[in-house]
Amino acid sequence: MRKNNHRPDKIHEALELLNEAARDKREELYDRMEGQYDELRHLFNDASGNVRKSAANLKNRTEDALHEGQEKIGRFAHEKGEEVDRSVHENPWPFLGGVAVAAFVLGYRFSSRKK
């Protein structure tokens, strides 16, 4: 009977050793996972900071290009307006003829719709 009494004790001791080893491994695993989680969190934070910087840089470049384009269009329109004004003052007859033809065509077009 003595052999049977030692077996449950040995089994109980073996189970306790396994439980203790499992607790140690679990804590070790948690520590490793926590370290890896912290590392990933830092990587994502760095990446999001880089994305924010890139987006801000792109926004600034786009705004600069838009302002530059608006200035160029404004200068171009002003120059062309001055050219047309100078041309009309130097030789007004072709422009008056064009306005007369356009007025005649529009008048004819609208008068024919009423009939």
LOLUM-77946 format. One record per residue (C-alpha): residue in three letters; x, y, z. Coordinates in steps of 0.001 Angstrom, whole numbers, padded with zeros to 6 digits, always signed. Example, Ala and Ser with C-alpha at 12.3 -4.5 7.8 and 13.67 -1.06 7.14 Angstrom:
ALA+012300-004500+007800SER+013670-001060+007140
END
This chain:
MET+000000+000000+000000ARG+002886+002272+000531LYS+003602+002404-003163ASN+000118+003712-003860ASN+000492+006504-001262HIS+003710+007760-002863ARG+002293+007800-006334PRO-000388+010420-005666ASP+002208+012539-003844LYS+004641+012247-006727ILE+001894+013019-009220HIS+000849+015997-007107GLU+004481+017193-006925ALA+004886+016746-010677LEU+001701+018733-011322GLU+002897+021509-009010LEU+006222+021645-010854LEU+004397+021823-014185ASN+002099+024568-012912GLU+005055+026568-011597ALA+006915+026150-014889ALA+003787+027185-016789ARG+003433+030329-014621ASP+007067+031228-015237LYS+006710+030689-018981ARG+003456+032654-019022GLU+005118+035599-017289GLU+008067+035379-019659LEU+005689+035270-022628TYR+003732+038266-021306ASP+006954+040217-020834ARG+008091+039463-024388MET+004682+040323-025835GLU+004588+043570-023879GLY+008021+044505-025218GLN+006992+043707-028772TYR+003734+045621-028339ASP+005628+048680-027103GLU+008006+048427-030053LEU+005101+048199-032517ARG+003351+051122-030867HIS+006481+053246-031219LEU+006851+052215-034869PHE+003241+053155-035624ASN+003613+056473-033824ASP+006753+057247-035810ALA+005047+056240-039052SER+001980+058365-038330GLY+004263+061310-037557ASN+005988+060821-040911VAL+002639+060634-042696ARG+001510+063858-041011LYS+004735+065600-042030SER+004396+064344-045613ALA+000770+065451-045790ALA+001629+068892-044428ASN+004492+069182-046918LEU+002212+068164-049791LYS-000426+070662-048643ASN+002132+073474-048540ARG+003515+072621-051978THR-000002+072418-053426GLU-000982+075768-051920ASP+002208+077352-053254ALA+001579+075947-056738LEU-002046+077145-056629HIS-001033+080679-055634GLU+001663+080746-058285GLY-000830+079537-060916GLN-003369+082163-059877GLU-000737+084889-060153LYS+000328+083692-063613ILE-003276+083546-064826GLY-003939+087006-063401ARG-000855+088466-065112PHE-001741+086719-068405ALA-005338+088003-068327HIS-004176+091530-067500GLU-001605+091520-070335LYS-004150+090215-072864GLY-006699+092792-071691GLU-004153+095578-072239GLU-003331+094203-075709VAL-007014+094143-076704ASP-007548+097655-075287ARG-004543+099001-077182SER-005651+097245-080379VAL-009202+098624-080116HIS-007906+102154-079570GLU-005482+101924-082495ASN-007992+100470-084975PRO-011604+100429-083711TRP-013386+099707-087027PRO-012889+095915-087175PHE-014184+095616-083627LEU-017194+097849-084330GLY-017918+095776-087445GLY-017681+092556-085422VAL-020070+093928-082795ALA-022492+095030-085528VAL-022423+091591-087188ALA-022914+089834-083844ALA-025841+092144-082981PHE-027439+091507-086397VAL-027055+087704-086044LEU-028469+087683-082516GLY-031348+089975-083511TYR-032185+087821-086518ARG-031977+084650-084441PHE-034262+085915-081669SER-036716+087576-084063SER-037128+084364-086072ARG-038127+082447-082932LYS-041036+084747-082206LYS-042688+084001-085568
END
